[in-house]
């Protein structure tokens, strides 16, 4: 009864909002994702006997990609964001946008396993996966301290979701306890897959004549904060999180260059890292940049609201790693990074001017890659 009511409610909502959703689809940011997700435009596939992995966005997709190499070539990868989609396509596996929940019924076939990452708790995703005969798994499951009270208010709803999940592999004992309090059944601790150290896939020609600073996955406000703080005698690469901000950030970089008398370049045009300040406006290069950098300032943590970004990736490459104090989405990872520097926005300039006093960040705990692979394949 609940499943039917839920499905009808989504169908009604989808029908009512379709004109608005269609109008939004003409925006450059959503030109590919919205038609695929909400209207199944060029988005049909056969799930028969396949491993099906789903991750929300870029971070989850990058975390799971090393495991995919151990699975059959017909493994399916789904995501909800354009950055996650583009990263998935580079993996060589079939990558698709996850359709709006009730539209999943139009995908044919019986998948072998449905493996969903972290906190993607969509009722019909698991319900339909289960009805199609798949073993359903939540991998690297997490519920943050900040969001747990909100989950508890909807405990009755999440309990129904958990009825369609065969097993939850939680990141930690704390996460396990939170899932159980929400009514989850079979919960085991397997670790956080984002602790798997990143590997570079290409050797970028970034000059090492001076220190290389990176403003990584920056959001609005981050670029000015970083540019006004870093030592201008060094080189800085600015890598925005979202491509729709590239033009906006390029104006910021140009204005800064003119004001400070430093050279600037846009990587998509110059294909070079020679300038003093380089805007990296090409998706998918950040891991390879980390491999050639010295100091990484993670975006998304200097202003409240975003939640920060993964410190494990830059710490995998012997970098000094700095984050703002509002990186609440990464708090579970912080204890595993030695020498991670957390600062206030107003402290950043002083910290960067005295960068030689900081130590290289290191990942203090490795994840058991083989154990996770064996667990997912059994």
Secondary structure, 3 states (H helix, E strand, C coil): CHHHHHHHHHHHHHHHHHHHHHHHCCCHHHCCHHHHHHHCCCCCCECCCCEEEECCCHHHHHHHHHHHCCCCCCCEEEECCHHHHHHHHCCCCEEEECCCHHHHHHCECCCCEEEEECCCCCHHHHHHHHHCCCEEEEEEECCCHHHHHHHHHCHHHHHHHHCCCCEEEECCHHHHHHHHHCCCCCEEECCCHHHCCCCCCCCCCCCCCCCEEEEEEECCCHHHHHHCCCCCCCEEEEEECCHHHHHHHHHHHHHHHHHHCCCEEEHHHHCCCCCCEEECCCCCCHHHHHCCCCEEEECCCCCCCCCCCCHHHHHCCCCEEEEECCCHHHHHHHCCEECCEEECHHHHHHHHHCHHHCCCCEECCCCCHHHHHHHHHC
